[in-house]
Amino acid sequence: MRKPIIAGNWKMFKTRDEALYFILLVSPLVPSIKEVDTVILAQAPLFRCLVKRQGDNLRIGAQNIHFADEGAYTGELSGPLLESYNIDYVVIGHSERRKYFYETDELVNLKVFAAIRNHLTPIVCVGELLEERENNTTHEVLYRQVTKAFAGVTEKDMKKIVIAYEPVWAIGTGKTATADIADEACGYIRSIIKELYSEAVEQTVRIQYGGSVNPKNIDELLSKENIDGALIGGASLDPDQFVYMAQAAVKK
């Protein structure tokens, strides 16, 4: 039985005061960590105030990591820095990083190793563009992204990684892949993991769905066999909505 994981990606939102208000409301209300992994993915200046108040059942994650542990990389975040703040998770390969910062599959792979090296759990994003889905190349895209992202990753480390399927055409557009479309894609990703590793790894790896997830569709999405949680954008900024979706995962 895979434990569900609900992660709220705040992106470039919330000031320090807004973040404090949010976590003080939410931290006492999220489900037990024994039942659900509940994560907030925040901007770096918010790490200290959030980790200090995360409580027993909430965990804090980063939105980016550099592939090197140190160096002359102005503006970047190193794995050792994240680990020193007691950060637990890091998003890698989000479609916005791929689009606006030109991150490649090869760079995603390097960042996966940086996360593993520094004892962080990677949440690795994969997903197709609208034209790729319309051209029926979704499986081809997912196969390329998955195989390149995890090239060289050991079976032991792979079991700890979280994969987020995020169809790019459904992110911030209000369009959501139907639960069946999301489940099929997550199932296909799972089959790739089985091919690359083993059935044991396939059954262990957790796969989230991300793309306009909200309280209206969370229950149906989580009811699907291959969906182990959600990577939530805009709806995660609202405390009530975030708590609702975290609590919905208890029923998974």
Secondary structure as a PSIPRED ss2 file (coil, helix, strand):
# PSIPRED VFORMAT (PSIPRED V4.0)

   1 M C   1.000  0.000  0.000
   2 R C   1.000  0.000  0.000
   3 K C   1.000  0.000  0.000
   4 P C   1.000  0.000  0.000
   5 I E   0.000  0.000  1.000
   6 I E   0.000  0.000  1.000
   7 A E   0.000  0.000  1.000
   8 G E   0.000  0.000  1.000
   9 N E   0.000  0.000  1.000
  10 W C   1.000  0.000  0.000
  11 K C   1.000  0.000  0.000
  12 M C   1.000  0.000  0.000
  13 F C   1.000  0.000  0.000
  14 K C   1.000  0.000  0.000
  15 T C   1.000  0.000  0.000
  16 R H   0.000  1.000  0.000
  17 D H   0.000  1.000  0.000
  18 E H   0.000  1.000  0.000
  19 A H   0.000  1.000  0.000
  20 L H   0.000  1.000  0.000
  21 Y H   0.000  1.000  0.000
  22 F H   0.000  1.000  0.000
  23 I H   0.000  1.000  0.000
  24 L H   0.000  1.000  0.000
  25 L H   0.000  1.000  0.000
  26 V H   0.000  1.000  0.000
  27 S C   1.000  0.000  0.000
  28 P C   1.000  0.000  0.000
  29 L C   1.000  0.000  0.000
  30 V C   1.000  0.000  0.000
  31 P C   1.000  0.000  0.000
  32 S C   1.000  0.000  0.000
  33 I C   1.000  0.000  0.000
  34 K C   1.000  0.000  0.000
  35 E C   1.000  0.000  0.000
  36 V C   1.000  0.000  0.000
  37 D E   0.000  0.000  1.000
  38 T E   0.000  0.000  1.000
  39 V E   0.000  0.000  1.000
  40 I E   0.000  0.000  1.000
  41 L E   0.000  0.000  1.000
  42 A E   0.000  0.000  1.000
  43 Q C   1.000  0.000  0.000
  44 A H   0.000  1.000  0.000
  45 P H   0.000  1.000  0.000
  46 L H   0.000  1.000  0.000
  47 F H   0.000  1.000  0.000
  48 R H   0.000  1.000  0.000
  49 C H   0.000  1.000  0.000
  50 L H   0.000  1.000  0.000
  51 V H   0.000  1.000  0.000
  52 K C   1.000  0.000  0.000
  53 R C   1.000  0.000  0.000
  54 Q C   1.000  0.000  0.000
  55 G C   1.000  0.000  0.000
  56 D C   1.000  0.000  0.000
  57 N C   1.000  0.000  0.000
  58 L E   0.000  0.000  1.000
  59 R E   0.000  0.000  1.000
  60 I E   0.000  0.000  1.000
  61 G E   0.000  0.000  1.000
  62 A E   0.000  0.000  1.000
  63 Q C   1.000  0.000  0.000
  64 N C   1.000  0.000  0.000
  65 I C   1.000  0.000  0.000
  66 H C   1.000  0.000  0.000
  67 F C   1.000  0.000  0.000
  68 A C   1.000  0.000  0.000
  69 D C   1.000  0.000  0.000
  70 E C   1.000  0.000  0.000
  71 G C   1.000  0.000  0.000
  72 A C   1.000  0.000  0.000
  73 Y C   1.000  0.000  0.000
  74 T C   1.000  0.000  0.000
  75 G C   1.000  0.000  0.000
  76 E C   1.000  0.000  0.000
  77 L C   1.000  0.000  0.000
  78 S C   1.000  0.000  0.000
  79 G H   0.000  1.000  0.000
  80 P H   0.000  1.000  0.000
  81 L H   0.000  1.000  0.000
  82 L H   0.000  1.000  0.000
  83 E H   0.000  1.000  0.000
  84 S H   0.000  1.000  0.000
  85 Y C   1.000  0.000  0.000
  86 N C   1.000  0.000  0.000
  87 I C   1.000  0.000  0.000
  88 D C   1.000  0.000  0.000
  89 Y E   0.000  0.000  1.000
  90 V E   0.000  0.000  1.000
  91 V E   0.000  0.000  1.000
  92 I E   0.000  0.000  1.000
  93 G C   1.000  0.000  0.000
  94 H C   1.000  0.000  0.000
  95 S H   0.000  1.000  0.000
  96 E H   0.000  1.000  0.000
  97 R H   0.000  1.000  0.000
  98 R H   0.000  1.000  0.000
  99 K H   0.000  1.000  0.000
 100 Y H   0.000  1.000  0.000
 101 F C   1.000  0.000  0.000
 102 Y C   1.000  0.000  0.000
 103 E C   1.000  0.000  0.000
 104 T C   1.000  0.000  0.000
 105 D H   0.000  1.000  0.000
 106 E H   0.000  1.000  0.000
 107 L H   0.000  1.000  0.000
 108 V H   0.000  1.000  0.000
 109 N H   0.000  1.000  0.000
 110 L H   0.000  1.000  0.000
 111 K H   0.000  1.000  0.000
 112 V H   0.000  1.000  0.000
 113 F H   0.000  1.000  0.000
 114 A H   0.000  1.000  0.000
 115 A H   0.000  1.000  0.000
 116 I H   0.000  1.000  0.000
 117 R H   0.000  1.000  0.000
 118 N C   1.000  0.000  0.000
 119 H C   1.000  0.000  0.000
 120 L C   1.000  0.000  0.000
 121 T E   0.000  0.000  1.000
 122 P E   0.000  0.000  1.000
 123 I E   0.000  0.000  1.000
 124 V E   0.000  0.000  1.000
 125 C E   0.000  0.000  1.000
 126 V E   0.000  0.000  1.000
 127 G C   1.000  0.000  0.000
 128 E C   1.000  0.000  0.000
 129 L C   1.000  0.000  0.000
 130 L H   0.000  1.000  0.000
 131 E H   0.000  1.000  0.000
 132 E H   0.000  1.000  0.000
 133 R H   0.000  1.000  0.000
 134 E H   0.000  1.000  0.000
 135 N C   1.000  0.000  0.000
 136 N C   1.000  0.000  0.000
 137 T C   1.000  0.000  0.000
 138 T H   0.000  1.000  0.000
 139 H H   0.000  1.000  0.000
 140 E H   0.000  1.000  0.000
 141 V H   0.000  1.000  0.000
 142 L H   0.000  1.000  0.000
 143 Y H   0.000  1.000  0.000
 144 R H   0.000  1.000  0.000
 145 Q H   0.000  1.000  0.000
 146 V H   0.000  1.000  0.000
 147 T H   0.000  1.000  0.000
 148 K H   0.000  1.000  0.000
 149 A H   0.000  1.000  0.000
 150 F C   1.000  0.000  0.000
 151 A C   1.000  0.000  0.000
 152 G C   1.000  0.000  0.000
 153 V C   1.000  0.000  0.000
 154 T C   1.000  0.000  0.000
 155 E H   0.000  1.000  0.000
 156 K H   0.000  1.000  0.000
 157 D H   0.000  1.000  0.000
 158 M H   0.000  1.000  0.000
 159 K C   1.000  0.000  0.000
 160 K C   1.000  0.000  0.000
 161 I C   1.000  0.000  0.000
 162 V E   0.000  0.000  1.000
 163 I E   0.000  0.000  1.000
 164 A E   0.000  0.000  1.000
 165 Y E   0.000  0.000  1.000
 166 E C   1.000  0.000  0.000
 167 P C   1.000  0.000  0.000
 168 V H   0.000  1.000  0.000
 169 W H   0.000  1.000  0.000
 170 A H   0.000  1.000  0.000
 171 I C   1.000  0.000  0.000
 172 G C   1.000  0.000  0.000
 173 T C   1.000  0.000  0.000
 174 G C   1.000  0.000  0.000
 175 K C   1.000  0.000  0.000
 176 T C   1.000  0.000  0.000
 177 A C   1.000  0.000  0.000
 178 T C   1.000  0.000  0.000
 179 A H   0.000  1.000  0.000
 180 D H   0.000  1.000  0.000
 181 I H   0.000  1.000  0.000
 182 A H   0.000  1.000  0.000
 183 D H   0.000  1.000  0.000
 184 E H   0.000  1.000  0.000
 185 A H   0.000  1.000  0.000
 186 C H   0.000  1.000  0.000
 187 G H   0.000  1.000  0.000
 188 Y H   0.000  1.000  0.000
 189 I H   0.000  1.000  0.000
 190 R H   0.000  1.000  0.000
 191 S H   0.000  1.000  0.000
 192 I H   0.000  1.000  0.000
 193 I H   0.000  1.000  0.000
 194 K H   0.000  1.000  0.000
 195 E H   0.000  1.000  0.000
 196 L H   0.000  1.000  0.000
 197 Y C   1.000  0.000  0.000
 198 S C   1.000  0.000  0.000
 199 E H   0.000  1.000  0.000
 200 A H   0.000  1.000  0.000
 201 V H   0.000  1.000  0.000
 202 E H   0.000  1.000  0.000
 203 Q H   0.000  1.000  0.000
 204 T H   0.000  1.000  0.000
 205 V C   1.000  0.000  0.000
 206 R E   0.000  0.000  1.000
 207 I E   0.000  0.000  1.000
 208 Q E   0.000  0.000  1.000
 209 Y E   0.000  0.000  1.000
 210 G E   0.000  0.000  1.000
 211 G C   1.000  0.000  0.000
 212 S C   1.000  0.000  0.000
 213 V C   1.000  0.000  0.000
 214 N C   1.000  0.000  0.000
 215 P C   1.000  0.000  0.000
 216 K C   1.000  0.000  0.000
 217 N C   1.000  0.000  0.000
 218 I H   0.000  1.000  0.000
 219 D H   0.000  1.000  0.000
 220 E H   0.000  1.000  0.000
 221 L H   0.000  1.000  0.000
 222 L H   0.000  1.000  0.000
 223 S C   1.000  0.000  0.000
 224 K C   1.000  0.000  0.000
 225 E C   1.000  0.000  0.000
 226 N C   1.000  0.000  0.000
 227 I C   1.000  0.000  0.000
 228 D C   1.000  0.000  0.000
 229 G E   0.000  0.000  1.000
 230 A E   0.000  0.000  1.000
 231 L E   0.000  0.000  1.000
 232 I E   0.000  0.000  1.000
 233 G C   1.000  0.000  0.000
 234 G H   0.000  1.000  0.000
 235 A H   0.000  1.000  0.000
 236 S H   0.000  1.000  0.000
 237 L H   0.000  1.000  0.000
 238 D C   1.000  0.000  0.000
 239 P H   0.000  1.000  0.000
 240 D H   0.000  1.000  0.000
 241 Q H   0.000  1.000  0.000
 242 F H   0.000  1.000  0.000
 243 V H   0.000  1.000  0.000
 244 Y H   0.000  1.000  0.000
 245 M H   0.000  1.000  0.000
 246 A H   0.000  1.000  0.000
 247 Q H   0.000  1.000  0.000
 248 A H   0.000  1.000  0.000
 249 A H   0.000  1.000  0.000
 250 V H   0.000  1.000  0.000
 251 K H   0.000  1.000  0.000
 252 K C   1.000  0.000  0.000
